[in-house]
Amino acid sequence: MTTPAAAALPYAEFDGRPATEDDLRRALFFNYGHFTAMQVRDGRVRGLDLHLARLDSANRELFELPLDGALVRQLVRHALEGAGTADASVRVHAYLPPDTATTTVMVTVRGPGGMPSGPRSLMSVPFARTAPHLKRPGEFGQTYYANLARRAGFDDALLTLPDGSVTEGAITNIGFWDGTAIVWPEAPALAGVAMGVLERQLPGAGLESARRAVTLDGLGAFRSAFLTNSLGMAPVARIDDTVFTVDDELMKRLAAAYEAAPGEEV
């Protein structure tokens, strides 16, 4: 299977070569691993250092092996070249197949993506991911509750602990605005790259950032809320019966802070 000058999307490579049917079959039946998802524009990624650190940390925890950032960048560049694009949604998956001693890296390339920009509604659900600090495939619970939320008329699910603590969205981080600071829930959750980029940028944008406990019965203390992940940001209009102000000015300030972060070349 040769690499085309511009492959049809989606496109996948394993360890720097175009995926074969056998590669994809193995990935389908052996999905114990981890990944990161990023938006690439003109060959650059905001928060690339955070993506690379996430991959290396998870690989050491799951497989007791490092995952070299320079190698990951090389593999992403090669996959983008194979797909014939510099603007894309890219995922980097890492596996350690049985009877192997080195990590297998799958890079997938799709068309550029973005989060729906309209206000979102969330239904709280009693679910916490196992080892939530790891980003990994095959999360049944997130998909299950997200589907339940949509059937109930909401856009997505908000994951909560038994004591009512807010943790994260099904595939997002959530932030709250109390009129003074951006508050991120202090709870077991994935440290999203977009959230990490924002935390670094907010002081320069004149916005305070803090982490503290957020509970369902305390949502009324916040004026506004928003979601963020690799696809972008969107305001939250309501969580269950709690309604939030959709603050267009706040969202503009957050977007400007995020977009001011320089993209790193892969």
N, C-alpha and C positions, 0 to 999 in steps of 0.2 A: 504494500500500500504506500504510495508516494505522496509527499506533501504537495498539495496544489498551491498555485500562486495565490488564489483566493478561494478558500474552502467554503462550502455551504455551512451556515450556522444552524444549530449549535455544532461546535467543533471541539474535539477532545484529543489530548495527547497524554501518553504515559511515559514518564521519564524522558521527555524530549522527542518522542516519536509518535506519529499519528496512531490513534487507538485502533486496535484490531477487535474483531468480534469476541475473541477470547479474553482480551483485556476487560472489555465491558461486562462480559459474563462473570468474570471473577469479582469485579467491583460490585455487581448486583448481588451476588451470593455471599460476599464477605465484606460487610460494610462497617466493621469495627474500626473506627478511625476518627479523624477530625478534619476540619476545613476552615477556611476563611473566605469571605465573599467581598469583592471590591468592585468599584466602578472605575474604569480606566478612561481617561480622556486625553487624547493626543499623547498617548504612551505614558501618562503620569497618573499618580494615585495620591490623594490626600491621606495622610496617616499611614503611609507604607511601612514606616518603622514599627508601628503598632501591629500591623498585620504580620510582619515577619517575626516579631517577638511572640505573638500569640501562637504561631505555628511551631516555633522552636520550643516554647514552654509546654505546649500540649504534647508534642512528640516525645519530649523527655519524660513527661508524666505517664503517658500511655505505653511507650515502647522502650524507655530508658536509652533513647538515642537522640542526639542533637539533629536539628534540621537547619542546615546552613542557609542563611539569608541570601548570600550571593548566588547559591545554586537555585533557590526559588525564583529570584529575579531573572536569572538566565532562562529558566523553564517557562516563565510567564512571557518573556520577550519572544521566545521561540514559538510558543503557541499563538501569540498575536500575529506574528509573521506568517505562520501557517494558515491562519484564518484570513489573512489579508486585511487586517483592520487595526487601527490605533485607538478606536473608541469602542468599548465593550463592557459587558458584565462578565467578570472573570471570577471563577472559583478555583481555589487550590485545595485539593483533597490529599490527605496523607494516610497511607495504609501500611501495615506490616503483614503481608500475606503469610500463611503458615509455611514453615520450613524455609524462611528467608531471613537474612541477617541485616538487610538494608531496607530503608523506607522506600515504598513506591509512591511517587507523586503524580497525581492526575490533575491536569489543568484543563478546565472547560471554558470555552469562549462562547458567549451569546451576544445578541445585540444590546446596546446600551439600555439601561433601565432607569426608572424613577418611581418615587412613591406618589400615589394619588395626592393631589394638593388640597383637596377639600377637607373640611372638618370631619374627624373620625369619631365614632361612637364605640365604646368598649363595654363588654359585659365581664364583670369579675367572675373568676372561676377558681375553685379550690384545687390548685395544681402547682407543684413546684418540680422543676426538672431535676433529675439525678445529676450530680456533679455539674451544677449550672454554670460554673466558670469555664467549662469546656464547650466549644462550638463543634457539634458533631451531627452526622446525618441520622436519619431514622427516628426522629422524635415523634412517636405516635401520640403522646399526650397533648403536645402543642397543636397538632393537626386536628385531633379529635375535638378539643375544646374550641378551637377557632371555628370549626364547622358548626358546632352547637351554637356559638355566638351568632354566626351569620343566619342560621335558621331562626333564631329568636329576633332577628331584625337589627342586629348590631353589625358593625364593620369588622370587629376582631375581638379577641379575648384579652383580658388582663389577668395575669397569674398572681395568685395570692397564697399566703401561708395560712395554716389553721387558725392563727390568732388574728387574722384580718390584715396582716402586713402586706403591703404592695411590694412586688418584686420587679416584674418586667412584663412587657407585652409578649404575645405569642412568638413574634419574631422581631421585636423592637425593644429598645429602652424607652422609658418614660421619664419625662422631666416635668416639674411643677414650678409655677411662678407665684410667689406670695406677695409680690409688689416690691420686694427688696432684693431677693436672690432667686436664682435657679436652684431648685432642690431636687436632687437625685435620691431615690429610695436607698437607704442603707439596709440592704438585705441581700441574701444570696442570689446572684444574677450574673449573666454574662456581661463582662466589661466590653461594651460595644466600641468599635473603633470610631464611629462617628461621634459617639458620646465622648470618647477620649480626646478627639480633636477639638470638640467644643469646649471641654473643660480647660484645655490649654489656651484657647483663644478668648474665652469670655472676659478675663481680666483686662485684656487690651481693648475690649469693646465696651468697657465700663459696666460690665455686669458681674455681680458676685455669683459664686457657685459653691454649693455646699452639699454634703451628703448627710442625711438624717432619716430616722424612721418615718415612714408614711403609712398610715392605716386607712382602711375604708371608712371608718367612722370619723376620721379627721380630714377627709377630702374637702370639707366646706371651708377650711382655712386657706385654701389656695384659689387665686383668681383665675388662673389659666393653666393649661397643661398641653404637652406636645409629645409626639413620638419621633424617634430618630433611629435609623439604621443605615446600612450602606446605600440604600436607595434614595435617602434624603430625609426630609422632615415634614410633618403635618400637624396641625393643631388638633386638639381633642375637644369636642363639643360637649360630651357627657360620658360619665362612667356610671353605669346603672341609672339611678335617678338623680344623680348629682350633675348639675349643669355648670359648665365653665364658660367664661367669656372668651370668645375667639378674638384674640388680640392681634390684629394685623400688624401693628407697629412692632410688637414683640417678635413676631415671626420674621419680620424684615431684619430686625437687629440680629437675631440668631442666624439667619441665612447669610447676612453680611459677615458675621464673625467666622462662620464656617468657611465661606468662600475666600476669605482673606488668608486662610492657611495655604501655604504653597504646596503644590503637588510635587511629589518626588518621582523621578524617572525610574521606571522598572528596569 
